[in-house]
Amino acid sequence: MSLLGNVLWILLGGGLFLFFEYLFAGVLLCATIIGIPFGVQCIKLSLLSLTPFGKEIVDIKRPTGCLSLLMNVLWICIGGIWIALTHLIFGLFCAITLIGIPFAKQHLKLASLALTPFGKSFH
């Protein structure tokens, strides 16, 4: 079922567009020394946005101290809020129809990860 959902997501849910958008931003951020941690998170988000069905977001269990909190605050200030709002808007548009509800749920999952990606992983 997740294979069918992922194929439909790529074709109809905006998965291919999101993949290239996150990948492009990640490569640009990795071009600078300061942006490498943010670029790595964008590349992780690009992989998740390509095939989100069947994957679950989990908190990383190892202690990271205040570093992940600081990086999440910087991420939100730089652009994470806009990425999350984009996913929320796409999710609202997808939720209008019954067929789009699974896509809306995936956009909400991606919005929560796009808002605070540091300290989280997906399986």
A tleap script that builds the chain and sets N, CA, C and O, in Angstrom:
source leaprc.protein.ff14SB
mol = sequence {
  NMET SER LEU LEU GLY ASN VAL LEU TRP ILE
  LEU LEU GLY GLY GLY LEU PHE LEU PHE PHE
  GLU TYR LEU PHE ALA GLY VAL LEU LEU CYS
  ALA THR ILE ILE GLY ILE PRO PHE GLY VAL
  GLN CYS ILE LYS LEU SER LEU LEU SER LEU
  THR PRO PHE GLY LYS GLU ILE VAL ASP ILE
  LYS ARG PRO THR GLY CYS LEU SER LEU LEU
  MET ASN VAL LEU TRP ILE CYS ILE GLY GLY
  ILE TRP ILE ALA LEU THR HIE LEU ILE PHE
  GLY LEU PHE CYS ALA ILE THR LEU ILE GLY
  ILE PRO PHE ALA LYS GLN HIE LEU LYS LEU
  ALA SER LEU ALA LEU THR PRO PHE GLY LYS
  SER PHE CHIE
}
set mol.1.N position { 0.815 -1.195 0.000 }
set mol.1.CA position { 0.000 0.000 0.000 }
set mol.1.C position { 0.857 1.256 0.000 }
set mol.1.O position { 0.513 2.249 -0.642 }
set mol.2.N position { 1.995 1.213 0.735 }
set mol.2.CA position { 2.849 2.397 0.769 }
set mol.2.C position { 3.515 2.634 -0.588 }
set mol.2.O position { 3.801 3.778 -0.941 }
set mol.3.N position { 3.767 1.557 -1.357 }
set mol.3.CA position { 4.347 1.731 -2.693 }
set mol.3.C position { 3.380 2.488 -3.595 }
set mol.3.O position { 3.781 3.415 -4.299 }
set mol.4.N position { 2.114 2.099 -3.576 }
set mol.4.CA position { 1.108 2.793 -4.374 }
set mol.4.C position { 0.957 4.247 -3.912 }
set mol.4.O position { 0.851 5.154 -4.738 }
set mol.5.N position { 0.948 4.465 -2.609 }
set mol.5.CA position { 0.854 5.825 -2.077 }
set mol.5.C position { 2.032 6.682 -2.495 }
set mol.5.O position { 1.861 7.854 -2.830 }
set mol.6.N position { 3.244 6.100 -2.480 }
set mol.6.CA position { 4.426 6.855 -2.878 }
set mol.6.C position { 4.419 7.184 -4.365 }
set mol.6.O position { 4.819 8.280 -4.756 }
set mol.7.N position { 3.971 6.251 -5.196 }
set mol.7.CA position { 3.897 6.520 -6.639 }
set mol.7.C position { 2.884 7.629 -6.918 }
set mol.7.O position { 3.156 8.542 -7.698 }
set mol.8.N position { 1.723 7.547 -6.284 }
set mol.8.CA position { 0.728 8.604 -6.463 }
set mol.8.C position { 1.210 9.932 -5.889 }
set mol.8.O position { 0.911 10.991 -6.439 }
set mol.9.N position { 1.952 9.880 -4.792 }
set mol.9.CA position { 2.513 11.092 -4.184 }
set mol.9.C position { 3.477 11.769 -5.147 }
set mol.9.O position { 3.444 12.990 -5.300 }
set mol.10.N position { 4.337 10.988 -5.797 }
set mol.10.CA position { 5.304 11.555 -6.738 }
set mol.10.C position { 4.579 12.183 -7.924 }
set mol.10.O position { 4.956 13.262 -8.383 }
set mol.11.N position { 3.550 11.518 -8.419 }
set mol.11.CA position { 2.859 12.009 -9.606 }
set mol.11.C position { 1.856 13.115 -9.305 }
set mol.11.O position { 1.777 14.088 -10.054 }
set mol.12.N position { 1.087 12.989 -8.223 }
set mol.12.CA position { -0.028 13.904 -7.964 }
set mol.12.C position { 0.134 14.783 -6.728 }
set mol.12.O position { -0.439 15.871 -6.673 }
set mol.13.N position { 0.896 14.340 -5.745 }
set mol.13.CA position { 0.954 15.050 -4.472 }
set mol.13.C position { 2.052 16.084 -4.363 }
set mol.13.O position { 2.191 16.729 -3.323 }
set mol.14.N position { 2.838 16.258 -5.420 }
set mol.14.CA position { 3.908 17.247 -5.382 }
set mol.14.C position { 5.226 16.703 -4.888 }
set mol.14.O position { 6.128 17.483 -4.580 }
set mol.15.N position { 5.372 15.394 -4.802 }
set mol.15.CA position { 6.588 14.797 -4.261 }
set mol.15.C position { 7.836 15.088 -5.071 }
set mol.15.O position { 8.897 15.342 -4.501 }
set mol.16.N position { 7.726 15.054 -6.391 }
set mol.16.CA position { 8.888 15.307 -7.238 }
set mol.16.C position { 9.326 16.763 -7.132 }
set mol.16.O position { 10.521 17.054 -7.069 }
set mol.17.N position { 8.357 17.675 -7.112 }
set mol.17.CA position { 8.663 19.099 -6.956 }
set mol.17.C position { 9.327 19.375 -5.612 }
set mol.17.O position { 10.324 20.094 -5.546 }
set mol.18.N position { 8.779 18.807 -4.544 }
set mol.18.CA position { 9.361 19.002 -3.212 }
set mol.18.C position { 10.760 18.408 -3.120 }
set mol.18.O position { 11.645 18.998 -2.502 }
set mol.19.N position { 10.965 17.241 -3.731 }
set mol.19.CA position { 12.273 16.605 -3.721 }
set mol.19.C position { 13.328 17.514 -4.327 }
set mol.19.O position { 14.379 17.732 -3.724 }
set mol.20.N position { 13.060 18.047 -5.517 }
set mol.20.CA position { 14.044 18.904 -6.174 }
set mol.20.C position { 14.210 20.242 -5.458 }
set mol.20.O position { 15.304 20.807 -5.451 }
set mol.21.N position { 13.142 20.750 -4.860 }
set mol.21.CA position { 13.233 22.001 -4.114 }
set mol.21.C position { 14.142 21.848 -2.893 }
set mol.21.O position { 15.035 22.667 -2.673 }
set mol.22.N position { 13.915 20.803 -2.106 }
set mol.22.CA position { 14.754 20.560 -0.935 }
set mol.22.C position { 16.188 20.217 -1.334 }
set mol.22.O position { 17.134 20.665 -0.687 }
set mol.23.N position { 16.353 19.432 -2.383 }
set mol.23.CA position { 17.685 19.045 -2.822 }
set mol.23.C position { 18.483 20.256 -3.295 }
set mol.23.O position { 19.660 20.392 -2.961 }
set mol.24.N position { 17.853 21.133 -4.067 }
set mol.24.CA position { 18.514 22.344 -4.549 }
set mol.24.C position { 18.929 23.236 -3.378 }
set mol.24.O position { 20.053 23.737 -3.342 }
set mol.25.N position { 18.021 23.431 -2.424 }
set mol.25.CA position { 18.338 24.250 -1.248 }
set mol.25.C position { 19.454 23.603 -0.427 }
set mol.25.O position { 20.322 24.307 0.089 }
set mol.26.N position { 19.444 22.276 -0.299 }
set mol.26.CA position { 20.482 21.585 0.463 }
set mol.26.C position { 21.847 21.714 -0.172 }
set mol.26.O position { 22.842 21.900 0.529 }
set mol.27.N position { 21.912 21.619 -1.490 }
set mol.27.CA position { 23.195 21.761 -2.188 }
set mol.27.C position { 23.710 23.186 -2.046 }
set mol.27.O position { 24.903 23.397 -1.830 }
set mol.28.N position { 22.814 24.170 -2.168 }
set mol.28.CA position { 23.234 25.564 -1.993 }
set mol.28.C position { 23.732 25.827 -0.575 }
set mol.28.O position { 24.735 26.516 -0.390 }
set mol.29.N position { 23.046 25.290 0.418 }
set mol.29.CA position { 23.474 25.495 1.800 }
set mol.29.C position { 24.784 24.781 2.097 }
set mol.29.O position { 25.588 25.277 2.887 }
set mol.30.N position { 25.014 23.634 1.484 }
set mol.30.CA position { 26.260 22.905 1.712 }
set mol.30.C position { 27.454 23.570 1.045 }
set mol.30.O position { 28.595 23.192 1.308 }
set mol.31.N position { 27.208 24.555 0.186 }
set mol.31.CA position { 28.306 25.266 -0.468 }
set mol.31.C position { 29.034 26.186 0.509 }
set mol.31.O position { 30.157 26.610 0.236 }
set mol.32.N position { 28.411 26.499 1.640 }
set mol.32.CA position { 29.055 27.328 2.644 }
set mol.32.C position { 29.378 26.479 3.867 }
set mol.32.O position { 28.696 25.493 4.146 }
set mol.33.N position { 30.398 26.858 4.578 }
set mol.33.CA position { 30.800 26.116 5.777 }
set mol.33.C position { 29.724 26.213 6.857 }
set mol.33.O position { 29.403 25.215 7.504 }
set mol.34.N position { 29.175 27.390 7.052 }
set mol.34.CA position { 28.186 27.589 8.101 }
set mol.34.C position { 26.876 26.869 7.772 }
set mol.34.O position { 26.169 26.429 8.679 }
set mol.35.N position { 26.549 26.747 6.493 }
set mol.35.CA position { 25.279 26.166 6.097 }
set mol.35.C position { 25.255 24.657 5.986 }
set mol.35.O position { 24.206 24.086 5.690 }
set mol.36.N position { 26.387 23.986 6.216 }
set mol.36.CA position { 26.433 22.528 6.032 }
set mol.36.C position { 25.420 21.783 6.906 }
set mol.36.O position { 24.725 20.912 6.383 }
set mol.37.N position { 25.297 22.074 8.202 }
set mol.37.CA position { 24.291 21.331 8.982 }
set mol.37.C position { 22.865 21.544 8.466 }
set mol.37.O position { 22.050 20.622 8.485 }
set mol.38.N position { 22.571 22.751 8.011 }
set mol.38.CA position { 21.249 23.037 7.476 }
set mol.38.C position { 21.064 22.360 6.124 }
set mol.38.O position { 19.971 21.886 5.813 }
set mol.39.N position { 22.122 22.309 5.317 }
set mol.39.CA position { 22.060 21.630 4.036 }
set mol.39.C position { 21.832 20.141 4.181 }
set mol.39.O position { 21.091 19.539 3.404 }
set mol.40.N position { 22.473 19.544 5.182 }
set mol.40.CA position { 22.266 18.113 5.424 }
set mol.40.C position { 20.816 17.842 5.801 }
set mol.40.O position { 20.241 16.848 5.357 }
set mol.41.N position { 20.217 18.706 6.612 }
set mol.41.CA position { 18.812 18.532 6.978 }
set mol.41.C position { 17.906 18.700 5.760 }
set mol.41.O position { 16.907 17.992 5.629 }
set mol.42.N position { 18.248 19.637 4.865 }
set mol.42.CA position { 17.448 19.806 3.648 }
set mol.42.C position { 17.529 18.574 2.762 }
set mol.42.O position { 16.532 18.175 2.160 }
set mol.43.N position { 18.698 17.972 2.677 }
set mol.43.CA position { 18.848 16.767 1.862 }
set mol.43.C position { 18.066 15.615 2.483 }
set mol.43.O position { 17.455 14.829 1.759 }
set mol.44.N position { 18.073 15.499 3.827 }
set mol.44.CA position { 17.247 14.482 4.489 }
set mol.44.C position { 15.763 14.720 4.212 }
set mol.44.O position { 15.012 13.780 3.952 }
set mol.45.N position { 15.348 15.990 4.269 }
set mol.45.CA position { 13.954 16.313 3.977 }
set mol.45.C position { 13.605 16.007 2.522 }
set mol.45.O position { 12.473 15.628 2.223 }
set mol.46.N position { 14.569 16.169 1.621 }
set mol.46.CA position { 14.290 15.859 0.215 }
set mol.46.C position { 14.031 14.372 0.028 }
set mol.46.O position { 13.148 13.987 -0.739 }
set mol.47.N position { 14.787 13.540 0.718 }
set mol.47.CA position { 14.576 12.098 0.608 }
set mol.47.C position { 13.237 11.683 1.196 }
set mol.47.O position { 12.553 10.819 0.646 }
set mol.48.N position { 12.866 12.294 2.307 }
set mol.48.CA position { 11.575 11.973 2.912 }
set mol.48.C position { 10.427 12.510 2.065 }
set mol.48.O position { 9.385 11.864 1.963 }
set mol.49.N position { 10.599 13.676 1.461 }
set mol.49.CA position { 9.510 14.247 0.670 }
set mol.49.C position { 9.305 13.508 -0.643 }
set mol.49.O position { 8.256 13.656 -1.269 }
set mol.50.N position { 10.275 12.720 -1.074 }
set mol.50.CA position { 10.087 11.935 -2.292 }
set mol.50.C position { 9.197 10.725 -2.031 }
set mol.50.O position { 8.325 10.411 -2.841 }
set mol.51.N position { 9.411 10.044 -0.909 }
set mol.51.CA position { 8.617 8.854 -0.582 }
set mol.51.C position { 8.218 8.873 0.895 }
set mol.51.O position { 8.839 8.178 1.700 }
set mol.52.N position { 7.189 9.658 1.273 }
set mol.52.CA position { 6.841 9.773 2.690 }
set mol.52.C position { 5.951 8.657 3.231 }
set mol.52.O position { 5.900 8.450 4.443 }
set mol.53.N position { 5.248 7.933 2.355 }
set mol.53.CA position { 4.326 6.903 2.834 }
set mol.53.C position { 5.110 5.726 3.406 }
set mol.53.O position { 6.082 5.268 2.805 }
set mol.54.N position { 4.688 5.244 4.557 }
set mol.54.CA position { 5.329 4.114 5.203 }
set mol.54.C position { 6.515 4.502 6.075 }
set mol.54.O position { 7.178 3.627 6.631 }
set mol.55.N position { 6.795 5.789 6.204 }
set mol.55.CA position { 7.895 6.246 7.048 }
set mol.55.C position { 7.332 6.996 8.237 }
set mol.55.O position { 6.283 7.635 8.155 }
set mol.56.N position { 8.048 6.903 9.338 }
set mol.56.CA position { 7.596 7.485 10.598 }
set mol.56.C position { 8.716 8.365 11.151 }
set mol.56.O position { 9.889 8.003 11.073 }
set mol.57.N position { 8.351 9.522 11.708 }
set mol.57.CA position { 9.318 10.441 12.306 }
set mol.57.C position { 9.487 10.078 13.775 }
set mol.57.O position { 8.505 9.946 14.505 }
set mol.58.N position { 10.736 9.917 14.203 }
set mol.58.CA position { 11.030 9.565 15.593 }
set mol.58.C position { 12.082 10.535 16.141 }
set mol.58.O position { 12.892 11.084 15.396 }
set mol.59.N position { 12.046 10.729 17.457 }
set mol.59.CA position { 13.064 11.540 18.121 }
set mol.59.C position { 14.332 10.721 18.281 }
set mol.59.O position { 14.279 9.520 18.547 }
set mol.60.N position { 15.469 11.377 18.119 }
set mol.60.CA position { 16.750 10.712 18.329 }
set mol.60.C position { 16.958 10.579 19.828 }
set mol.60.O position { 16.807 11.556 20.560 }
set mol.61.N position { 17.303 9.386 20.295 }
set mol.61.CA position { 17.376 9.102 21.731 }
set mol.61.C position { 18.679 9.528 22.388 }
set mol.61.O position { 18.736 9.650 23.612 }
set mol.62.N position { 19.722 9.756 21.608 }
set mol.62.CA position { 21.001 10.136 22.233 }
set mol.62.C position { 20.935 11.584 22.720 }
set mol.62.O position { 20.284 12.416 22.088 }
set mol.63.N position { 21.590 11.889 23.816 }
set mol.63.CA position { 21.522 13.244 24.347 }
set mol.63.C position { 22.317 14.221 23.486 }
set mol.63.O position { 23.498 13.998 23.218 }
set mol.64.N position { 21.678 15.291 23.056 }
set mol.64.CA position { 22.353 16.298 22.241 }
set mol.64.C position { 22.483 17.626 22.970 }
set mol.64.O position { 23.047 18.576 22.427 }
set mol.65.N position { 21.976 17.703 24.180 }
set mol.65.CA position { 22.077 18.936 24.942 }
set mol.65.C position { 21.263 20.048 24.313 }
set mol.65.O position { 20.159 19.831 23.813 }
set mol.66.N position { 21.822 21.225 24.348 }
set mol.66.CA position { 21.122 22.391 23.813 }
set mol.66.C position { 21.393 22.608 22.332 }
set mol.66.O position { 20.801 23.501 21.725 }
set mol.67.N position { 22.270 21.817 21.741 }
set mol.67.CA position { 22.660 22.037 20.352 }
set mol.67.C position { 21.485 21.891 19.392 }
set mol.67.O position { 21.299 22.733 18.514 }
set mol.68.N position { 20.688 20.832 19.545 }
set mol.68.CA position { 19.558 20.663 18.631 }
set mol.68.C position { 18.523 21.761 18.835 }
set mol.68.O position { 17.900 22.202 17.870 }
set mol.69.N position { 18.329 22.208 20.066 }
set mol.69.CA position { 17.402 23.310 20.323 }
set mol.69.C position { 17.891 24.593 19.650 }
set mol.69.O position { 17.110 25.295 19.008 }
set mol.70.N position { 19.170 24.896 19.794 }
set mol.70.CA position { 19.744 26.090 19.170 }
set mol.70.C position { 19.649 26.017 17.648 }
set mol.70.O position { 19.302 27.005 17.000 }
set mol.71.N position { 19.954 24.858 17.080 }
set mol.71.CA position { 19.896 24.703 15.628 }
set mol.71.C position { 18.454 24.805 15.132 }
set mol.71.O position { 18.215 25.366 14.062 }
set mol.72.N position { 17.486 24.273 15.889 }
set mol.72.CA position { 16.081 24.394 15.498 }
set mol.72.C position { 15.614 25.846 15.538 }
set mol.72.O position { 14.848 26.272 14.674 }
set mol.73.N position { 16.069 26.612 16.536 }
set mol.73.CA position { 15.698 28.026 16.610 }
set mol.73.C position { 16.278 28.782 15.417 }
set mol.73.O position { 15.591 29.600 14.805 }
set mol.74.N position { 17.535 28.510 15.089 }
set mol.74.CA position { 18.138 29.148 13.915 }
set mol.74.C position { 17.419 28.731 12.637 }
set mol.74.O position { 17.174 29.558 11.758 }
set mol.75.N position { 17.083 27.447 12.538 }
set mol.75.CA position { 16.378 26.928 11.369 }
set mol.75.C position { 15.036 27.636 11.184 }
set mol.75.O position { 14.685 28.026 10.070 }
set mol.76.N position { 14.290 27.802 12.271 }
set mol.76.CA position { 12.983 28.469 12.194 }
set mol.76.C position { 13.155 29.914 11.748 }
set mol.76.O position { 12.382 30.408 10.927 }
set mol.77.N position { 14.170 30.594 12.286 }
set mol.77.CA position { 14.390 31.999 11.934 }
set mol.77.C position { 14.832 32.167 10.484 }
set mol.77.O position { 14.466 33.145 9.833 }
set mol.78.N position { 15.611 31.226 9.979 }
set mol.78.CA position { 16.137 31.356 8.612 }
set mol.78.C position { 15.078 31.032 7.564 }
set mol.78.O position { 15.035 31.694 6.527 }
set mol.79.N position { 14.246 30.064 7.789 }
set mol.79.CA position { 13.274 29.743 6.758 }
set mol.79.C position { 12.394 28.558 7.062 }
set mol.79.O position { 11.520 28.226 6.262 }
set mol.80.N position { 12.593 27.910 8.188 }
set mol.80.CA position { 11.804 26.736 8.516 }
set mol.80.C position { 10.328 27.029 8.659 }
set mol.80.O position { 9.494 26.183 8.336 }
set mol.81.N position { 9.992 28.216 9.140 }
set mol.81.CA position { 8.581 28.572 9.308 }
set mol.81.C position { 7.891 28.653 7.958 }
set mol.81.O position { 6.729 28.266 7.832 }
set mol.82.N position { 8.594 29.153 6.945 }
set mol.82.CA position { 7.988 29.280 5.616 }
set mol.82.C position { 7.812 27.921 4.958 }
set mol.82.O position { 6.825 27.685 4.261 }
set mol.83.N position { 8.762 27.035 5.176 }
set mol.83.CA position { 8.644 25.687 4.625 }
set mol.83.C position { 7.458 24.971 5.275 }
set mol.83.O position { 6.668 24.324 4.588 }
set mol.84.N position { 7.336 25.085 6.584 }
set mol.84.CA position { 6.227 24.439 7.288 }
set mol.84.C position { 4.885 25.030 6.851 }
set mol.84.O position { 3.913 24.293 6.683 }
set mol.85.N position { 4.822 26.342 6.668 }
set mol.85.CA position { 3.580 26.963 6.199 }
set mol.85.C position { 3.222 26.504 4.794 }
set mol.85.O position { 2.045 26.326 4.482 }
set mol.86.N position { 4.222 26.312 3.948 }
set mol.86.CA position { 3.974 25.798 2.604 }
set mol.86.C position { 3.343 24.416 2.669 }
set mol.86.O position { 2.379 24.134 1.957 }
set mol.87.N position { 3.885 23.553 3.524 }
set mol.87.CA position { 3.304 22.217 3.684 }
set mol.87.C position { 1.893 22.285 4.258 }
set mol.87.O position { 1.026 21.508 3.858 }
set mol.88.N position { 1.653 23.201 5.189 }
set mol.88.CA position { 0.301 23.344 5.753 }
set mol.88.C position { -0.700 23.793 4.696 }
set mol.88.O position { -1.826 23.297 4.652 }
set mol.89.N position { -0.292 24.733 3.841 }
set mol.89.CA position { -1.188 25.212 2.781 }
set mol.89.C position { -1.477 24.094 1.788 }
set mol.89.O position { -2.628 23.884 1.407 }
set mol.90.N position { -0.416 23.362 1.358 }
set mol.90.CA position { -0.630 22.232 0.456 }
set mol.90.C position { -1.514 21.169 1.124 }
set mol.90.O position { -2.365 20.562 0.474 }
set mol.91.N position { -1.306 20.956 2.412 }
set mol.91.CA position { -2.123 19.990 3.141 }
set mol.91.C position { -3.586 20.389 3.183 }
set mol.91.O position { -4.467 19.540 3.048 }
set mol.92.N position { -3.854 21.684 3.371 }
set mol.92.CA position { -5.243 22.156 3.366 }
set mol.92.C position { -5.883 21.980 1.996 }
set mol.92.O position { -7.043 21.582 1.902 }
set mol.93.N position { -5.140 22.273 0.937 }
set mol.93.CA position { -5.674 22.078 -0.407 }
set mol.93.C position { -5.937 20.601 -0.697 }
set mol.93.O position { -6.931 20.259 -1.338 }
set mol.94.N position { -5.058 19.739 -0.231 }
set mol.94.CA position { -5.249 18.304 -0.451 }
set mol.94.C position { -6.421 17.763 0.366 }
set mol.94.O position { -7.082 16.816 -0.062 }
set mol.95.N position { -6.688 18.345 1.526 }
set mol.95.CA position { -7.741 17.834 2.403 }
set mol.95.C position { -9.137 18.205 1.924 }
set mol.95.O position { -10.121 17.752 2.508 }
set mol.96.N position { -9.248 19.011 0.884 }
set mol.96.CA position { -10.565 19.402 0.383 }
set mol.96.C position { -11.325 18.198 -0.160 }
set mol.96.O position { -12.540 18.099 0.007 }
set mol.97.N position { -10.610 17.282 -0.811 }
set mol.97.CA position { -11.268 16.109 -1.386 }
set mol.97.C position { -10.977 14.878 -0.543 }
set mol.97.O position { -10.001 14.855 0.207 }
set mol.98.N position { -11.800 13.874 -0.657 }
set mol.98.CA position { -11.576 12.619 0.077 }
set mol.98.C position { -10.320 11.901 -0.414 }
set mol.98.O position { -9.600 11.288 0.374 }
set mol.99.N position { -10.065 11.981 -1.707 }
set mol.99.CA position { -8.899 11.301 -2.265 }
set mol.99.C position { -7.609 11.960 -1.776 }
set mol.99.O position { -6.586 11.287 -1.647 }
set mol.100.N position { -7.644 13.254 -1.505 }
set mol.100.CA position { -6.452 13.979 -1.101 }
set mol.100.C position { -6.118 13.900 0.374 }
set mol.100.O position { -5.072 14.404 0.782 }
set mol.101.N position { -6.957 13.293 1.188 }
set mol.101.CA position { -6.721 13.251 2.636 }
set mol.101.C position { -5.420 12.522 2.993 }
set mol.101.O position { -4.701 13.003 3.869 }
set mol.102.N position { -5.077 11.389 2.365 }
set mol.102.CA position { -3.776 10.782 2.688 }
set mol.102.C position { -2.590 11.688 2.340 }
set mol.102.O position { -1.576 11.700 3.039 }
set mol.103.N position { -2.736 12.450 1.243 }
set mol.103.CA position { -1.673 13.394 0.882 }
set mol.103.C position { -1.592 14.523 1.902 }
set mol.103.O position { -0.499 14.986 2.228 }
set mol.104.N position { -2.736 14.969 2.407 }
set mol.104.CA position { -2.760 16.022 3.419 }
set mol.104.C position { -2.068 15.556 4.695 }
set mol.104.O position { -1.348 16.326 5.330 }
set mol.105.N position { -2.286 14.296 5.071 }
set mol.105.CA position { -1.630 13.755 6.266 }
set mol.105.C position { -0.112 13.734 6.081 }
set mol.105.O position { 0.631 14.003 7.025 }
set mol.106.N position { 0.344 13.422 4.889 }
set mol.106.CA position { 1.786 13.405 4.633 }
set mol.106.C position { 2.358 14.816 4.652 }
set mol.106.O position { 3.471 15.023 5.136 }
set mol.107.N position { 1.617 15.785 4.134 }
set mol.107.CA position { 2.075 17.178 4.189 }
set mol.107.C position { 2.164 17.654 5.637 }
set mol.107.O position { 3.080 18.401 5.982 }
set mol.108.N position { 1.231 17.237 6.485 }
set mol.108.CA position { 1.303 17.621 7.896 }
set mol.108.C position { 2.491 16.970 8.584 }
set mol.108.O position { 3.133 17.588 9.433 }
set mol.109.N position { 2.788 15.728 8.225 }
set mol.109.CA position { 3.963 15.053 8.776 }
set mol.109.C position { 5.237 15.779 8.350 }
set mol.109.O position { 6.144 15.983 9.157 }
set mol.110.N position { 5.296 16.167 7.072 }
set mol.110.CA position { 6.463 16.891 6.577 }
set mol.110.C position { 6.550 18.290 7.189 }
set mol.110.O position { 7.648 18.804 7.398 }
set mol.111.N position { 5.410 18.906 7.477 }
set mol.111.CA position { 5.422 20.238 8.092 }
set mol.111.C position { 6.010 20.188 9.493 }
set mol.111.O position { 6.765 21.079 9.884 }
set mol.112.N position { 5.669 19.157 10.247 }
set mol.112.CA position { 6.225 19.060 11.605 }
set mol.112.C position { 7.732 18.834 11.563 }
set mol.112.O position { 8.460 19.357 12.407 }
set mol.113.N position { 8.201 18.065 10.597 }
set mol.113.CA position { 9.641 17.844 10.473 }
set mol.113.C position { 10.334 19.067 9.890 }
set mol.113.O position { 11.465 19.373 10.268 }
set mol.114.N position { 9.676 19.767 8.979 }
set mol.114.CA position { 10.273 20.964 8.384 }
set mol.114.C position { 10.390 22.108 9.378 }
set mol.114.O position { 11.229 22.994 9.216 }
set mol.115.N position { 9.556 22.089 10.401 }
set mol.115.CA position { 9.616 23.155 11.404 }
set mol.115.C position { 10.786 22.938 12.360 }
set mol.115.O position { 11.496 23.890 12.682 }
set mol.116.N position { 11.000 21.713 12.817 }
set mol.116.CA position { 12.102 21.421 13.745 }
set mol.116.C position { 12.777 20.109 13.335 }
set mol.116.O position { 12.465 19.061 13.898 }
set mol.117.N position { 13.700 20.148 12.362 }
set mol.117.CA position { 14.305 18.908 11.882 }
set mol.117.C position { 15.448 18.364 12.724 }
set mol.117.O position { 15.757 17.175 12.647 }
set mol.118.N position { 16.073 19.206 13.519 }
set mol.118.CA position { 17.230 18.744 14.289 }
set mol.118.C position { 16.772 17.941 15.499 }
set mol.118.O position { 15.852 18.345 16.209 }
set mol.119.N position { 17.410 16.815 15.726 }
set mol.119.CA position { 17.052 15.944 16.822 }
set mol.119.C position { 15.991 14.935 16.455 }
set mol.119.O position { 15.492 14.218 17.323 }
set mol.120.N position { 15.627 14.861 15.155 }
set mol.120.CA position { 14.622 13.903 14.700 }
set mol.120.C position { 15.176 13.098 13.540 }
set mol.120.O position { 16.083 13.535 12.832 }
set mol.121.N position { 14.620 11.929 13.363 }
set mol.121.CA position { 15.002 11.042 12.274 }
set mol.121.C position { 13.740 10.381 11.743 }
set mol.121.O position { 12.673 10.490 12.347 }
set mol.122.N position { 13.864 9.700 10.620 }
set mol.122.CA position { 12.716 8.967 10.081 }
set mol.122.C position { 13.141 7.576 9.692 }
set mol.122.O position { 14.276 7.343 9.279 }
set mol.123.N position { 12.197 6.641 9.833 }
set mol.123.CA position { 12.440 5.222 9.493 }
set mol.123.C position { 11.386 4.754 8.547 }
set mol.123.O position { 11.398 3.595 8.132 }
savepdb mol mol.pdb
quit
